[in-house]
Amino acid sequence: MTKQTRNSLIKSILIIVSLVIILYFIATQTFIGKGFGRVIDSSFILHEVAPGGAGENTRVDWLKFKSFVISIAVFTIVAIGVLTYWISQYLLKKDRKYIANLLKHSLEEEVPQLNDEYIEIQNELEKIKLANQKNQDALIQETQRTKDLVTFLAHDLRTPLASVIGYLNLLIDSPEISTETRAKYFGIALDKAYRLEYLIDEFFDITRFNFQNIVLDYTTFDLSLLLQQLSEEFYPLLQKKQQELILEMPEKCLVEGDSTKLVRVFNNLLKNASAYGFEGSPIEMTVVVKEEVLEIIVRNQGNTIPPEKLTVIFDKFYRLDSARSTNSGGAGLGLAIAKEIIEAHQGNIGATSENNSTTFYVLLPIHKPTSK
């Protein structure tokens, strides 16, 4: 209840007390009171002749009087209670209307300066308005990123597709091309087709990946073996930039987790390290056992990522490559998906970058977290 409502309620009580005093005055000092007294006298005072005719005795019929007093008291209490409730509800209704009107306009307009009794409400309205504004800004930014992404993907899809069509038409229209040249053109067309497949997979990730509903299929697997197999799959990709993957990990490292989804995490981290790493530079991947947690570190040598970009690289649809090379980089979902998968395992992922060296670290529980 606000200060204004409390003051109004106190005034109402004072009015009721004043009415009681006035009624008392009327009952004792006016003809109405005298008439009421005669009614009381005739109802509760018994006049009896004293024995032997010596005067008159009077006595009160206490049974009737007690019943009368109780009835009056009950009626008075009920009347005061009903009157107090009605007044309080009336005052609260005014407060509710006032607050509802504030809520209606506060999110669209400037919150007005309220009286001291409403200061808490004003503070809460300011917080709600600020949170609402942040949500709106975030929605606008993500919507714009999504629109830009669709536009960029359409452009990126068109480029490799045009190359595939061009080289295949060249092979069909030029039968005199040597076997060696023909094989070269087929190889280029195949590379472009793989690029096209990758971009299409990225596009489907946008529509099918539910960031809020990741279901994990826990199994016990050897992380060292998984990373070793992944490094072998990455060998052709690394060779294109003459990069080398250096693995440092225990010979055997058993982990409880969703191996399929964790493969995607490390696959995205290695792709990112290769895409943004210098040509001919090493990529280091280290696994360190720390009690009940594993720390997996992926480090590459590349352009330093500015601090302001480090805070957003895990956002959906964000890409470091502002030039948008069609030969590297995807839709900007890789790191966002990696973050969601690691957090679903109740782990943590982050990045640091300085002196042309970027490090991604993953903290992953060794055992399945117990449900709370």
Number of C-alpha atoms within 10 A of each C-alpha: 11 14 12 14 17 13 11 15 17 11 12 16 16 12 12 15 12 12 12 12 12 11 12 13 12 15 16 13 10 12 11 12 16 14 12 15 14 13 12 13 13 11 14 18 17 12 13 11 11 11 9 6 7 8 9 10 11 11 10 13 12 11 9 13 15 12 11 15 11 12 12 12 12 12 12 12 12 12 12 14 12 12 15 16 13 12 16 18 12 13 17 15 12 13 17 12 11 12 14 12 11 17 17 11 12 17 16 10 10 10 16 10 9 12 10 12 13 16 13 12 15 21 13 11 17 16 12 15 19 13 12 13 14 12 12 12 12 12 12 12 12 16 12 13 16 17 12 13 20 15 11 16 19 14 12 21 20 12 15 24 15 13 17 20 14 13 18 16 11 14 17 10 10 11 10 9 13 10 10 9 11 18 13 12 18 16 13 16 21 16 15 21 18 13 21 19 14 14 21 17 13 17 19 10 15 17 8 8 12 12 13 8 9 14 11 14 11 15 13 14 16 14 22 19 16 16 18 12 11 15 20 12 12 16 14 12 14 23 12 11 15 15 20 18 20 14 16 14 18 14 9 11 17 14 21 19 23 19 19 13 18 17 16 15 21 21 19 18 21 24 18 20 22 27 20 19 22 18 17 14 17 19 20 18 23 15 20 15 16 12 8 9 16 19 18 19 20 23 24 26 23 20 15 15 18 11 11 8 12 15 12 14 20 22 16 19 21 22 21 15 13 7 7 14 10 16 11 13 18 28 24 21 23 26 23 19 22 23 21 21 23 20 16 17 23 13 19 17 20 16 17 16 19 14 10 13 15 20 17 19 19 23 21 24 22 21 17 16 12 5 4 3
